[in-house]
Amino acid sequence: MAVRVLVVDDSGFFRRRVTEILDSDPLIEVIGSAQNGEEAVAQTAKLKPDVITMDIEMPVLDGISATRKIMASTPTPIIMFSSLTTDGARATLDALDAGALDFLPKRFEDIAKDKEEAKKLLCERVRSLARQPVSRISSRPTARAPAPSGSAPGITSSHKPTSPVARPAGMPRRGMAKGGIKLLAIGTSTGGPVALQKVLTVLPANFPVPILLVQHMPGTFTPAFAQRLNQACAIEVRHAENGDVLKPGVAYLAPGGKQMLLEGRAGNPTIKVVESEPNLTYKPSVDITFRSITKIYPKETLAVVLTGMGADGREGARVLKQGGSTIWAQDEASCVVYGMPAAIVDAGLAEEVISLEHMGNSITQRV
């Protein structure tokens, strides 16, 4: 059955353009359109689409307000079209907080250099979001969370893998018996902004190790995202800069459009931010950051892969695992897109498979 899509935009030209692209995919059918947020709310209730593409700036009712209303009345996966500007970044992050699942640049030339590749990516994102049950997108983190104390309820049940991770009987879990964790590294993509906020707001201000964050996101978005995380979290969150010296309790977000590496020595590691090779798909790339970590903390890293499309992070996690580090993945039920974590689990790299709800507390207890 084709994915049923509602296209929302105040520009008739853009509505037609998006409709033509989506209808060119035999697995997608555009069932309606709306030219403002108020119409979008009404059409969603009437047509019950599988996915909505939503503009942000519209008359009568803007896209963020419309998203909030839709998620309260007729929860539906929503992908936002946004401008690659600082204001566009803030608005997009507001839309994600309101319940949207994903976003793409409104200028198709900003999605990919090749127009056909951009069209393919749009259709791929729509098809992927259509597979997500509504219950997964009904809650959003709100305020700064208090530091956890003692055992977190539900931790035991949250550690049950969705598929078993083979381990010889009687053997200690890899990484557990080889000293403490000295670095936390988290990689994510689609659904990541909300997932990261939910995980990081649980970590206490005195979190004892540095944190590296890799989120697939445009370069104009990552500064605003780092600022938002910093305001919401007890830990400090910074937009990573070349030469940053790692400090305990500080999270460093990889700049969009570039690559973040760890270099130096274990006693005084620093961040190196470099221009990305143009042929690389992910900028920043989880694989590239994870691989660089192995030179500094091959045995003492807790690497976590959260929701996201594709398999970025798998090969970097494989190298970390071979060195003795600990690899965790988010479980399928709590993912927006079970792509990156599935790649980790299917490759037999995940020591634990944990729900998003319990990930923050689990990390705190382990570290």
LUMZANU-768497 format. One line per 2 residues: number of its first residue (from 1); their letters; for each residue x, y, z of C-alpha. Coordinates in steps of 0.1 Angstrom, whole numbers, plus 5000, padded with zeros to 4 digits. Each point is the difference from the previous one (the first is absolute). Example, Ala and Ser with C-alpha at 12.3 -4.5 7.8 and 13.67 -1.06 7.14 Angstrom:
BEGIN
1> AS> 5123,4955,5078 ~ 5014,5034,4993
This chain:
BEGIN
1> MA> 5000,5000,5000 ~ 5013,5034,4991
3> VR> 5010,5026,5026 ~ 4973,5026,5002
5> VL> 5015,5036,5003 ~ 4985,5034,5007
7> VV> 5021,5029,4986 ~ 4999,5033,5019
9> DD> 5014,5032,4987 ~ 4988,5036,4993
11> SG> 5017,4999,4966 ~ 4980,4984,4973
13> FF> 5031,4995,4979 ~ 5018,4982,5028
15> RR> 4969,4978,5007 ~ 4999,4990,4964
17> RV> 5037,4993,4999 ~ 4999,4978,5031
19> TE> 4969,4982,4988 ~ 5016,4992,4967
21> IL> 5031,4986,5016 ~ 4981,4979,5025
23> DS> 4974,4987,4975 ~ 5029,4989,4977
25> DP> 5007,4973,5026 ~ 4977,4970,4996
27> LI> 5000,4994,5037 ~ 4988,5036,5009
29> EV> 4966,5017,4993 ~ 4993,5036,5007
31> IG> 4964,5000,5013 ~ 4996,5038,5007
33> SA> 5016,5034,5005 ~ 4996,5030,5023
35> QN> 5012,5036,4996 ~ 5001,5009,5037
37> GE> 5002,4984,5034 ~ 4963,5002,5008
39> EA> 4992,4981,4968 ~ 5027,4975,5008
41> VA> 4984,4992,5034 ~ 4965,4996,4984
43> QT> 5013,4979,4971 ~ 5020,4977,5023
45> AK> 4968,4993,5020 ~ 4981,4994,4969
47> LK> 5024,4980,4978 ~ 5021,4982,5027
49> PD> 5033,5001,4979 ~ 5029,4977,5008
51> VI> 5025,5029,4997 ~ 4998,5038,4998
53> TM> 5026,5023,4984 ~ 4997,5033,5017
55> DI> 5013,5036,4993 ~ 5009,5021,5030
57> EM> 4991,5035,4990 ~ 4963,5002,4989
59> PV> 4971,5025,5004 ~ 4970,4994,5024
61> LD> 5019,4973,5020 ~ 5037,4993,4997
63> GI> 5015,4966,4996 ~ 5012,4997,5036
65> SA> 4966,5008,5015 ~ 4984,4977,4974
67> TR> 5024,4972,5010 ~ 4992,5004,5036
69> KI> 4962,4999,4994 ~ 5003,4969,4977
71> MA> 5021,4981,5025 ~ 4974,5008,5027
73> ST> 4970,4990,4980 ~ 5010,4977,4971
75> PT> 5037,4989,5006 ~ 5017,4995,4966
77> PI> 5036,4998,4989 ~ 5010,5035,4988
79> IM> 5031,5010,4979 ~ 5007,5037,5000
81> FS> 5014,5021,4972 ~ 5023,5027,5013
83> SL> 5025,5026,4989 ~ 5037,4995,5007
85> TT> 5003,5032,5020 ~ 5005,5007,5037
87> DG> 4964,5010,5003 ~ 4990,4969,4980
89> AR> 5020,4978,5024 ~ 4983,5014,5031
91> AT> 4966,4996,4984 ~ 5007,4964,4989
93> LD> 5012,4991,5035 ~ 4967,5015,5013
95> AL> 4981,4979,4975 ~ 5018,4968,5012
97> DA> 4992,5009,5036 ~ 4963,5004,4989
99> GA> 5000,4965,4987 ~ 5015,5000,4964
101> LD> 5022,4970,4993 ~ 5023,5012,4973
103> FL> 5010,5029,4978 ~ 5015,5008,4966
105> PK> 5012,5032,4984 ~ 4973,5018,4980
107> RF> 5025,5007,4972 ~ 5005,4966,4983
109> ED> 5035,5010,4989 ~ 5008,5001,5038
111> IA> 4989,4963,5004 ~ 5024,4986,4974
113> KD> 5021,5013,4971 ~ 4982,4977,4976
115> KE> 4962,5008,4996 ~ 4991,4964,4994
117> EA> 5019,4990,5032 ~ 4980,5028,5019
119> KK> 4967,4986,4987 ~ 5010,4965,5010
121> LL> 5010,5011,5035 ~ 4966,5018,5005
123> CE> 4981,4969,4990 ~ 5022,4978,5021
125> RV> 4994,5022,5031 ~ 4962,5000,4995
127> RS> 4999,4962,4995 ~ 5021,4995,5031
129> LA> 4979,5022,5023 ~ 4968,4984,4988
131> RQ> 5011,4967,5017 ~ 5001,5016,5035
133> PV> 4971,4993,5024 ~ 4984,5031,5013
135> SR> 5008,4991,5036 ~ 5037,5006,4994
137> IS> 4996,5037,4993 ~ 4975,5010,5026
139> SR> 5023,5012,5027 ~ 5028,5026,5001
141> PT> 5025,5010,5027 ~ 4991,5032,5017
143> AR> 5020,5013,5030 ~ 5035,4994,5014
145> AP> 5000,4967,5017 ~ 5013,4995,5035
147> AP> 5031,4979,5005 ~ 4991,4963,5006
149> SG> 5006,4984,5034 ~ 5003,4963,5008
151> SA> 4985,4974,4977 ~ 4977,5012,4972
153> PG> 4967,4982,4998 ~ 4996,4977,4971
155> IT> 5037,4998,4992 ~ 5001,4962,5000
157> SS> 4971,4996,4975 ~ 5014,5028,4978
159> HK> 5032,4980,4994 ~ 4983,4971,4983
161> PT> 5013,4999,4964 ~ 4974,4999,4972
163> SP> 5023,4974,4984 ~ 5026,4980,5021
165> VA> 5036,5011,5002 ~ 5022,4969,5001
167> RP> 5024,4998,5029 ~ 5018,4969,5014
169> AG> 4984,4987,5032 ~ 5017,5011,5031
171> MP> 5021,5026,4983 ~ 4999,5037,5011
173> RR> 4985,5025,4977 ~ 5025,5016,4977
175> GM> 5013,5032,5014 ~ 4985,4994,5035
177> AK> 5031,4984,5015 ~ 5026,5022,4984
179> GG> 4999,5031,5021 ~ 4977,5029,5001
181> IK> 4984,5019,4971 ~ 5020,5032,4992
183> LL> 4979,5012,4970 ~ 4964,5000,4989
185> AI> 4994,5002,4962 ~ 4965,5002,4985
187> GT> 4990,4998,4964 ~ 4966,5007,4985
189> ST> 4980,5013,4970 ~ 4963,5001,4992
191> GG> 4981,5005,5033 ~ 5033,5009,5017
193> PV> 4994,5035,5011 ~ 4971,4989,5023
195> AL> 5018,4968,5010 ~ 5032,5018,5010
197> QK> 4980,5025,5020 ~ 4982,4972,5018
199> VL> 5032,4982,5009 ~ 5022,5030,5009
201> TV> 4975,5017,5022 ~ 5002,4970,5023
203> LP> 5038,5002,5005 ~ 5010,5017,5033
205> AN> 5021,5032,5000 ~ 5029,4980,5016
207> FP> 5001,4975,4971 ~ 5036,4986,5003
209> VP> 5011,4997,4964 ~ 5000,5021,4968
211> IL> 4974,4993,4973 ~ 5002,5002,4962
213> LV> 4968,5005,4981 ~ 4996,4993,4963
215> QH> 4966,5010,4985 ~ 4994,5000,4962
217> MP> 4990,5037,4996 ~ 5008,5030,4977
219> GT> 5028,5023,5011 ~ 4976,5029,5006
221> FT> 4980,4979,5024 ~ 5026,4986,5024
223> PA> 5009,5032,5018 ~ 4963,5007,5009
225> FA> 4995,4963,5009 ~ 5030,5001,5024
227> QR> 4987,5031,5016 ~ 4966,4985,5005
229> LN> 5014,4968,5015 ~ 5022,5021,5023
231> QA> 4970,5019,5013 ~ 4980,4968,5006
233> CA> 5027,4979,5016 ~ 5018,4999,5034
235> IE> 5033,4992,4982 ~ 5017,5025,4978
237> VR> 4995,4996,4962 ~ 5023,5018,4976
239> HA> 5002,5003,4962 ~ 5033,4983,4995
241> EN> 5029,5021,4988 ~ 5035,4990,4987
243> GD> 5024,4997,5029 ~ 4974,4995,5028
245> VL> 5015,4982,5029 ~ 4976,4973,5013
247> KP> 4986,5006,5035 ~ 4978,4978,5022
249> GV> 4963,5008,5000 ~ 5002,5019,4967
251> AY> 4984,4988,4968 ~ 5015,5011,4966
253> LA> 4977,5000,4970 ~ 5016,4994,4966
255> PG> 4996,5030,4977 ~ 4977,4993,4970
257> GK> 5017,4996,4966 ~ 5033,4991,5016
259> QM> 5017,4971,5017 ~ 5009,4998,5037
261> LL> 5030,4980,5010 ~ 5017,4992,5034
263> EG> 5037,5003,5001 ~ 5029,5003,5025
265> RA> 5005,4977,5029 ~ 4977,4985,5026
267> GN> 5011,5024,5027 ~ 4993,5031,4980
269> PT> 4979,4993,4969 ~ 4989,5028,4977
271> IK> 4974,5004,4973 ~ 5010,5005,4964
273> VV> 4973,5014,4976 ~ 5009,4996,4963
275> ES> 4983,5007,4967 ~ 4982,4969,4987
277> EP> 5009,4983,4968 ~ 4973,5010,4975
279> NL> 4992,4964,4990 ~ 4990,4989,5035
281> TY> 4963,4995,5007 ~ 5000,5010,5036
283> KP> 5014,5033,5012 ~ 5006,4995,5029
285> SV> 5005,4962,4999 ~ 4996,4978,5031
287> DI> 5024,4974,4985 ~ 5028,5026,4996
289> TF> 4997,5013,5035 ~ 4997,4965,5015
291> RS> 5031,4988,4981 ~ 5021,5030,5013
293> IT> 4990,4991,5035 ~ 5016,4966,4998
295> KI> 5035,5017,4999 ~ 4994,5017,5034
297> YP> 4975,4978,5019 ~ 4999,4966,4983
299> KE> 4987,4982,5031 ~ 4984,5028,5021
301> TL> 4973,5013,4978 ~ 4962,4995,5003
303> AV> 4987,5005,4965 ~ 4962,5004,4996
305> VL> 4982,5000,4967 ~ 4965,5015,5000
307> TG> 4972,5003,4974 ~ 5009,5008,4965
309> MG> 4998,4989,4963 ~ 5028,4980,4984
311> AD> 5029,4983,5016 ~ 5024,5028,5010
313> GR> 5018,4990,5032 ~ 5001,4963,4994
315> EG> 5036,4997,4987 ~ 5013,5025,5026
317> AR> 4983,4980,5027 ~ 5015,4968,4986
319> VL> 5035,5014,5005 ~ 4992,5013,5035
321> KQ> 4986,4966,5009 ~ 5031,4982,4987
323> GG> 5020,5023,5023 ~ 4979,4990,5031
325> ST> 4976,5030,5002 ~ 4964,4997,5009
327> IW> 4973,5004,4973 ~ 4963,5007,5007
329> AQ> 4971,5005,4976 ~ 4965,5015,5003
331> DE> 4972,4974,4998 ~ 4977,4998,4970
333> AS> 4968,5009,5019 ~ 5013,5034,5010
335> CV> 5017,5010,4968 ~ 4986,5024,4975
337> VY> 5019,4981,4973 ~ 5016,4967,5010
339> GM> 5028,5002,4975 ~ 5033,5009,5017
341> PA> 4993,4980,5032 ~ 4988,4970,4979
343> AI> 5033,5000,4982 ~ 5018,4998,5033
345> VD> 4977,4972,5013 ~ 5000,4980,4968
347> AG> 5038,5001,4999 ~ 5002,4985,5035
349> LA> 5017,5031,5014 ~ 4974,5011,5026
351> EE> 5007,4989,5036 ~ 4968,5015,5011
353> VI> 4968,5011,4981 ~ 4982,5026,5021
355> SL> 4968,5021,4997 ~ 5004,5038,4996
357> EH> 4980,5004,5032 ~ 5027,4982,5021
359> MG> 5031,5009,4979 ~ 5010,5031,5021
361> NS> 4998,4982,5033 ~ 5017,4969,4986
363> IT> 5029,5021,4988 ~ 5003,5018,5034
365> QR> 5001,4967,5019 ~ 5025,4984,4976
367> V> 5024,5030,5001
